Amino acid sequence: GALQQHTMALLTSFDDALWVSDFYALRRSSDKPLQIALAQDIGFAVPDTLFTSDATDAKAFIVRHKTTIMKPLVPFLEASGEGLQKSLYATKLSSKKMPNLSGLHQSPVIFQQAIDPAYDVRVSVVGSKAFAARVVYKGDDSSAVRDWRLGHYEGELNIMPDDKFPKDVEQKCIEHVRRLGLNFGAIDLVVDKKGVYWFLENNPNGQWAFVEKETGQPIGKALAELLDQ
């Protein structure tokens, strides 16, 4: 579209300009299968994951796990004729609540082993610095949605610094961003009841201001220092 053309014009006209992250690295790193494979290579705990548009494979995966999370490959959907974007939330599934997968062949979906969470962690990585924040969303346990973004709308989201964030996990987060060719990444982790940190995804252009507002972590200052180099 026009926005992409404008971005490309800026990119080619100011080839010596400093970008927070390289434009092409951003596009490449948005690939979820790439992120998962890299996380496994780095040594993260990663839930069993299936990317598929095959209903038979999807059903077998759902049956194999007690609970499954279904996520879209894209986080937003353009609402036809409304000029708005609709958020697509992660949804809990089980063999007892098998979804209608008849349209799956039209677009691949991510199916992932559900981790029984103690809490979530958002890690904002800026260069060689990582800011970890606990995200606690006390949603309705009976809800099919397993997505803390819903807490933004319901006002039930608590965010605080993760003072017990392990150093080895911090280094893995920094390494994940670096190996994707980025200078910034907002990584989503989930911590289970045994204290294991599981990798979910890396958002190359993820939001960070709401984390700084709640935690006081100097993410914006770190980005300014990065741009001032």
Residue pairs with C-beta under 8 A, 6 or more apart in sequence:
7 23
10 17
11 23
18 227
18 229
20 183
20 184
20 223
20 226
20 227
21 181
21 182
21 183
21 184
21 204
22 181
22 182
25 180
25 181
25 182
25 204
26 182
26 204
26 205
28 34
28 180
28 181
29 35
29 180
29 181
29 182
29 185
29 202
29 204
30 204
32 51
32 73
32 110
32 201
33 51
34 180
35 176
35 180
35 201
35 202
36 46
36 49
36 199
38 176
38 179
38 180
39 46
39 172
39 176
39 199
39 202
40 46
42 172
42 175
42 176
42 179
43 172
44 169
44 172
44 176
44 197
44 198
44 199
45 196
45 197
45 198
45 199
46 198
46 199
47 69
47 112
47 113
47 114
47 115
47 198
47 200
48 61
48 65
48 112
48 113
49 110
49 111
49 112
49 113
50 57
50 58
50 61
50 110
50 111
50 112
51 73
51 108
51 109
51 110
51 111
52 58
52 61
52 104
52 108
52 109
52 111
53 104
53 105
53 106
53 107
53 108
53 109
54 104
54 105
55 101
55 102
55 104
55 105
58 101
58 104
58 109
58 111
59 98
59 101
61 68
61 111
62 68
62 93
62 94
62 95
62 98
62 111
63 95
65 113
65 114
66 94
66 114
67 92
67 93
67 94
67 114
68 92
68 93
68 94
68 111
68 112
68 113
68 114
69 90
69 91
69 92
69 93
69 110
69 111
69 112
69 113
69 114
69 146
70 90
70 91
70 92
70 93
70 99
70 109
70 110
70 111
70 112
71 88
71 90
71 91
71 109
71 110
71 112
72 88
72 107
72 109
72 110
73 107
73 108
73 109
73 110
74 88
75 87
75 88
76 85
76 86
76 87
76 88
77 85
77 86
77 88
78 84
78 85
78 86
79 85
79 86
87 149
89 145
89 146
89 147
89 149
89 150
90 145
90 146
90 147
91 99
91 144
91 145
91 146
91 147
92 114
92 143
92 144
92 145
92 146
93 99
93 111
93 144
97 144
112 200
114 146
115 190
115 192
115 198
116 192
116 193
117 190
117 191
117 192
117 193
118 191
118 192
118 193
118 195
119 134
119 135
119 136
119 190
119 191
120 134
120 135
120 136
120 137
120 148
120 188
120 189
120 190
120 191
121 132
121 133
121 134
121 135
121 162
121 165
121 188
121 189
121 190
121 191
121 197
122 132
122 133
122 135
122 159
122 186
122 187
122 188
122 189
122 206
122 211
123 130
123 131
123 132
123 133
123 165
123 170
123 173
123 186
123 187
123 188
123 189
124 130
124 131
124 133
124 184
124 185
124 186
124 206
124 208
124 211
124 217
124 219
125 131
125 173
125 174
125 176
125 177
125 184
125 185
125 186
125 187
126 183
126 184
126 219
126 222
126 223
126 226
127 183
127 184
127 222
127 226
128 174
129 174
129 222
130 165
130 170
130 173
130 174
131 161
131 211
131 215
131 217
131 218
131 219
131 222
132 161
132 162
132 165
132 170
132 173
133 159
133 160
133 161
133 162
133 211
133 214
133 215
133 217
134 158
134 159
134 160
134 161
134 162
135 148
135 151
135 157
135 158
135 159
136 157
136 158
136 159
136 160
137 148
137 150
137 151
137 156
137 157
137 158
138 156
139 145
139 148
139 150
139 151
139 154
139 156
148 157
151 157
152 210
159 210
159 211
159 214
159 215
160 214
160 215
161 215
161 216
161 217
166 197
169 189
169 197
173 185
173 187
176 185
176 187
176 199
176 202
177 183
177 184
177 185
177 187
177 202
180 202
180 204
182 204
183 226
184 204
184 205
184 223
184 226
185 202
185 203
185 204
185 206
186 202
186 203
186 206
186 207
186 208
187 199
187 201
187 202
187 203
188 200
188 201
188 202
188 203
189 197
189 198
189 199
189 200
190 197
190 198
190 200
191 197
191 198
192 198
208 219
208 220
209 219
209 220
211 217
211 219
212 218
212 219
212 220
